[in-house]
Amino acid sequence: MPQQQPAASGSTTPNASIEAWTERVIAEREVSKARARQLRWVAGELALVRNHEEFPFRDAGTAAEMLQPGAISAYLDLAARGELRRRAKAGDARATTASMRIRADCLKILGEHGGIPVAVADRPGLPELRETVDGPSRSQLRDYLAKRAGTAGAPAGRIRLFALIGVALDTGARVGELAALTLADLEDDLSAVRVVRRPQARTVSEAVEERVTLSDGTRAALKAWLEVRETLVQPLHGTPKALWVSVSPNHAGRLNVEGEAIRRPPGMPLMPRGMQRAYTRAVVEANMALAGSPGWIPLPYRFEQLRRAVTDRVKREDDEQLTAE
């Protein structure tokens, strides 16, 4: 085993288990709650990897042994391939760039506290964010939505789209978070909405409930949408609780005995994919209507780009998950 460096001030060489060492690091460094969750997540994977048949250091029993270059390299390779997931994941099981950055940062913290230099080769860089939207554009869009939402005879789909984008602008919520909204999440006077934040790195970040004040434009758009929504759900048996519902018949993704697509009536909860398409349609219309207006910058066609630009809070949330304490 390579010779260890002198321990950091106030620390001892990590000869305890990786879990016990991690708890000591958390206590002595007084890290944030988010970082503590991340450190425990990595420690859990390090304990788990010793049982993996492809891990060549299965006899490593202490934190000091698990933080040696060979063990770290083997651990990161298995983690990147998705071999350490506790629950199966549909599709590509490989780890995301964000989660690999978290692993690298946590390994360095665990080693540094015990005087063990941890070098992580090819540490993943920050994912490149697409161009975002500036403040004036968002402000203009709110005004635009409020005016168009009240237009007599406007199609139900357009009214829904305007209300949806208004809530997205005010909250910075992800598509899945928007799709999860119910009528109970709205204040009676539409002054605010309750959003349950569900960060993508679920293994290191817990869901957080937040009350967000809604802008005048969004309240106007929501008022118009709720009136339309009522007419859509009224014919159904039982009243759907979802805030966002379909405005026209669509297929349920299943076939009947004759092999024909089963149709669902209007008023059914809107799913995340449908919400993505709705956002794109609304942006196409807004970009055309506001083209050439003073200070207008065309909005991006991907929902993710708009969400990332909404508030500094969303940016801080993303940054915390990726890097800093």
Buried (B, 14 or more C-beta within 10 A) or exposed (E): EEEBEEBBEEBEBBBBBBEBBBBBBBEEBEBEEBBBBBBBBBBBBBBBBBEBEEBEBEEBBBBBBBBBBEBBBBBBEBBBEBBBBEEEEEEEEEBBBBBBBBBBBBBBBBBBBBBBEBEBEEBBEEEEEEEBBEEEBBBBBBBBBBEBBBEEEBEBBBBBBBBBBBBBBBBBBBBEBBBBBEEEBBEEEBEBBBBBBBBEBEBBBEEEEBEBEBBEBBBBBBBBBBEBBEEBBEEEEEEBEBBBBBBEEBEEEEEEEEEEEEEBEBBBBBBBEBBBEBBBBBBEBBBEEBEEEEEBBBBBEBBBBBBBBBBEEBBEBBEBBBEEE
